[in-house]
Amino acid sequence: MSVPLFISGRSKPKITTQQLSVGCLIYEQMDQIDLTGPFEVLSRMPDTSILIIGNEGAPVRDVQGLRLSPDASIAEAELFDVLVVPGGYGQQALMHDQEVLALIREHARKEKLVFSVCTGALLCGAAGVLVGRQVTTHWSARHLMPHYGADLVDARVAVDGNIISAAGVTAGLDAALVLVSLLRGDAAAQEIQLAIEYAPNPVFQSGTPDTAPADVLERFRRKYEPIGAAREAEALRHAASDSVSRDRS
């Protein structure tokens, strides 16, 4: 049974009263709720500014066609206190995008908070920032985490030092609330939760492979198979490449 929150023994973010900056990455074929869920929460965090950034500074469309526009390009942006890395099918096209990977890598190296949502964790893995870290991601990609040197935890939200990861899609809301509680205190997170009436009570109990009807799960697996195969091939390639690099060093 997945736990709501896992916090590692690594030093976690501390409550601060300082002004905070949040950068949210967008890209073609991303899953918009990986962005808009956390945005809804983090935009309400006291004394916080948010900037939406993209590769070219041009509008993109999410996997369902929603048009999203950045405030700036990656090249124009400076370091943020929090970098939000969403997932979605379009993540696969960025696994070798050096500008995106460098953005993630630099934030992690400077001990800024890197907040992955869903398969955004795969981008963080490709950037090399998950080695030895305890993370979560969408259930369909969890088995790939060890190929990026990460330790998988069965949790909806995982906090391991400056790496915060959310499981699939809607878990970004939970992780964003956790992040607010870590940076501004529980009361601030609870007030935001109340304001957005975030009180999950789903009509259907089909949100995990364990609870979904067998036929529903099978239909999803068939639809997911092409992107799943591509993600697995890339994870295996990454692991093999890392192994060769270690052998040479």
N, C-alpha and C positions, 0 to 999 in steps of 0.2 A: 504494500500500500504506500503510495507516494505521500510524503509529508509536505505540509504547506510551506515550511521554511527550514532551510539548512544554513547554519552559519559555522564556518570552519574555525579552527583555533588561531588562524592568522589574524593579525591586527585589523579590525574592521574600521570603516569610516566613522568619524567622530562628529558629534553635534557641533555646529558652528553658527554664528550669527553673521558671518561675512556674506557679502553679495556673491552669488553663485552664477556661473554660466553653464548652459546646457547646449550641446550641439547634437542635432539629430540628422543622421545620414539618410538620404533618399536615393533611390535608383530605379531603373526600369524593371517592371515585373516584381517589385517587392510586394509584400502583403501590408496594405495600408494600416491595418489595425495594430501592427507591430510598432508603428510610429504613433498613430493617433490615440491609442490607448494610453501609453506613457505620457504623451503630450498633454492629454486632458488632465492628468494628475500633476505632472511636473510644472506645467504652466501656472498652476495654482499655488506652488510652493513659495512661501514668502521670500522676497528679495532675490528673485531669480529671473534671469533673462534667458531666452531660448532663441536659437538660430537654426534654421533648416538649411542643410548644405547638400550639394550634389556634385557629381564629377564636373559637369560643364556649366553649371549655373543655369541650366535650361529646364523647363518643366518635364516631368516624367509621368508615365501612367502605371498604376499598380496592376497587379495580376488580373484584377477584375475590371480594369479600365478607368479607375478614378484618377483624375488629373491632379498632380501635386507639383507645387512650384517651390524651388529653393530660394532662400534669401541671399545666398552667396555660393560661390564655387568652393571646392575644397582648398584650392590654391589661395583663395582670398581669406580663408578662415584662420584664426589663431587657435591655440590650445584652449580647450574648454575644461571646466572642472568635471563635467560629466559628458561622456560621448555615448550616445544611444545608437546601437548597431542593430537594425531590424533584419528580419529574414524574409523568406518568400522564394518563389521559384527563380526569380532573377538573381538571387545570391550566387547561383552556379556560374554565371557569366563574369563574376567579379573575383573569382578565386585566384586569378593571376593578375589582377589589376593592381599594379604597383603603387598607384596613388592612394587607393583605398586602403591597401594593406599597410602602407607607410603611415597613414593617418591613425589607424588602430594601434600600430606598433609604437608610435611616438607617444600617444596618450598613456599607454601601459608603462612605457619606459620612464616617463616623467611622473609616475604614480598618480595620474589622474584616474578618475573612475571610468571604467569601461563597462557599459551596461548592454549586454546582448539580449535580444528577444528572439525566441524561436530559433530558426536556423541561422540567425545572425551569429550564433556560436560557431558555425562552420567558417565564416569569414574570420572570426577571431582566431580560430584554429589555424587557418591558412596564414595568418599574420604571425603565427608562432608565439602568441601570448598566453596560451592555455597549458603549456607544458608544466606538469606537476600541480595544476590547479583543479579544484573540485567544482564541477559545473553541471548544469542541466541544459536541456534543449527539448525541442518537439519530440514526442515519443517515437516518431518514424526515423529520427536521425540519432537517437541516443547511442545506438551500437557503434556509431562512427567516431565517437569522442575519443576513445583510446588511440585511434590512429593519429590524432593530433597531440598525443602526449597528455591528455586530460584524464582526470579521474571522474567518472560519471557518478552523480548522486541522484537518487530517486526522490526528487523534490520539485515542487512547483516553482520555488524560488531558491536560488543558492547564492550565498555571499561568501566569497573567499578573498579576503583582503580588498584590493581595489577592483576585483572582477566580480560583477553582479550579473547573474544569468537567470533568465526566465524560461520556463518550459514553453509549450506551444501557444502562440498567438495571444489569446486572452490573458495568459499568465503575465503578460507585460503590465497589465493594470496592477496586479498583486505586487510585482517586483518594484514598480514605481512607488507604490505606497510604502513598501519596506524602505526604499531609498529615502523617501521623505522622512520617515521615522528615524533613520540613522543620522540624517543631516540636520533635521529641524525638531526632532522629538516626536514621541507618539501622539501627543495631542494635535499637532499639526497634521499628521497623517489621518487621524481619525476625523478631523474636521473636514478634510477634503473628501474622505470616504462618504461622509454624511451628505456633503454638498452634491456629489454626483450620484447619490443613492446607490452606491455599489454594495449590493446585498444579494449575491448570487443565490437564486432558488430556481434552477432550471426546470422547465416543464418536462424535458426529456432527460434521461440518464444515459446518454450515448457519447459522453465527452472523452472517454478513454477506451483503449482496446479491451480493457477488462470489463467494461460495462456496456459497450455497444453490442447490439444484436449481431450474430455471426454473419448474416447476409449483408448487413451494412458495412461491417468491417471488410468483408471480401470485396465489395464494390469499390471501397476506397482504395484498397491495396492494388486493384487492377488499374485504377486511374493514376495512382501514384507511381506505378512501376517504372516508367521511363525516367522521371527525375530521380527516383530512388536509386536506380542503377547508375545514373551519371554521378550522383553524389558519392556512392560507394566506390566507384572507379577512381574518382578524384582523391578520396580519402586514402585508398590503398596506394595510389601514386605518391601522395605526400609522405606517407609513412616509409615507403621504399626509398624515396629521395633523402629523407632524414637519416635513414640507416646508412646509406652510402656516404653522406656527409660526415657522420660520426666515425665511420671506418677510416676515412681519409685524414681525419684530424688526430 
